[in-house]
Amino acid sequence: MSYSAVILAAGKGVRMHSQIPKVLHRVAGKPMVWYVIKAVKEAGIDDITLVVGHGRKLVEETLADENLRFVVQEQQLGTGHALMQAQSSINPAHTLVVLAGDTPLLQGKTLKELLNYHQQQQARATVLSAVLPDPYGYGRIIRQADGLERIVEEKDASPEEKEIAEINTGMYCFQAGAVFSALSRVECSNAQGEYYLTDVLPLLQQDGHNVAVLAVDEIDQIHGINNRVQLSQAEAIIRQRHNRDLMKNGVTIMAPETTFIDSTVKIGLDTVIYPFTIIEGQTTIGENCTIGPYTRINDAFIGNHVVIESSRIKEARIGNYCNIGPYAYLRPEADLHENVKVGDFVEIKKSVIGSGSKIPHLSYVGDSLLGKNVNIGAGTITCNYDGKNKHRTILEDGVFIGSNTNLVAPVTIGENSVTGAGSTIAHDVPAHTLAVERAEQKHIRKTNKNNPGK
């Protein structure tokens, strides 16, 4: 059997109070619609059409790598109208899943169950339902012996019908040709002047087709996001899911309730994450690492046996057996090879640090290339910016930089050379050399301004 999916993502999301299209608001590091796309792909559906409208250019640019087909709903005239826009993109012989783009908690396993049930029931339409403790505001499912009798909206429901806890989630499975045929007969003679997708269900029943209902077990999956309170609730659930998956696969998270890890982050066996740690984006952390507490990492690669304490790591690469922090700042393009020590209040930017090198404390290293076993004394600064351009500092293998040295780039310090503490080095230093640049020490006797003779 062949499958297609249409995801409805044209709405503005007025209650978000945002210039960003609703479906692009991020949940655990990804746009909420990304999770819907992910669930569809996990269900084995690769033919995916996204109906876009408000902010469509930004939506298309953001999702350009997801292998989607985009169709435009110029006017938002209801869910039925949105699906109509996709008709020319869908093979009428396919089984079609229709979903909303603001349901990031949906999981692929649920869509698989929906597809299987739809096929088992030989239905033309299957509605995904859920039983809620508080169904207020949702359309209620009125069942009959062999499936759906009808869906009644909250405002139209009788007191008895309002007592029904089973609701319509707004997620459907259709035989594509049948739903588009029924859509051609749907009218917009309602107060909103919109074409409702639910109106195709009685039409299919009138044509003698079976309309089935499947109740989802995990009701969290069906919740749509309409405001930022609901966004934060979805964020918490997705992070809990990801933390649980990580822990089941060998990661220790000491306090999951205070640890924020994006769903895109990968972490290896026996790594320990301390409390109040944030790990974001396309970050990969290896095995047997210790991360945190109070550490934020984004879009970084971290090898095995790495210790990072109370530090900020941003788009950096850290090799095996490195020790970082506390209070270090690794900026973009910092590239640390194995066994590097970066201590407290050290900032590294766009620099390669060779194996076994140490920058223990209170230093800035920018636009630099450090060889193996280099030692940077406390208070050292690479003066890489002349006011117009950035320049490079090169410290070859075995260099020892004395404390409070200023390295005025461009400058190269040859292998196994040493700079004296407090020096300002503005010229290249040959290999195996001691370089000292200091003014002569002078002693000037203090005078008493009230009594110059003393």
Secondary structure, DSSP 8 states (H G I E B T S, - for coil): --EEEEEEE----GGG--SS-GGGSEETTEEHHHHHHHHHHHTT---EEEEE-TTHHHHHHHTGGG--EEEE-SS---HHHHHHTTGGGS-TTSEEEEEETT-TT--HHHHHHHHHHHHHTT-SEEEEEEE-S--TTS-EEEEETTEEEEEE-GGG--HHHHT--EEEEEEEEEEHHHHHHHHTT----STT----GGGHHHHHHHTT--EEEEE-S-GGGG----SHHHHHHHHHHHHHHHHHHHHHTT-EES-GGG-EE-TT-EE-TT-EE-SS-EEESS-EE-SS-EE-SS-EEES-EE-SS-EE-S-EEES-EE-TT-EE-SS-EE-TT-EE-TT-EEEET-EEES-EE-TT-EEEES-EEESEEE-TT-EE-TT-EEE-B-SS-B--EEE-TT-EE-TT-EEESSEEE-TT-EE-TT-EE-S-B-TT-EE------------BTTBTT-
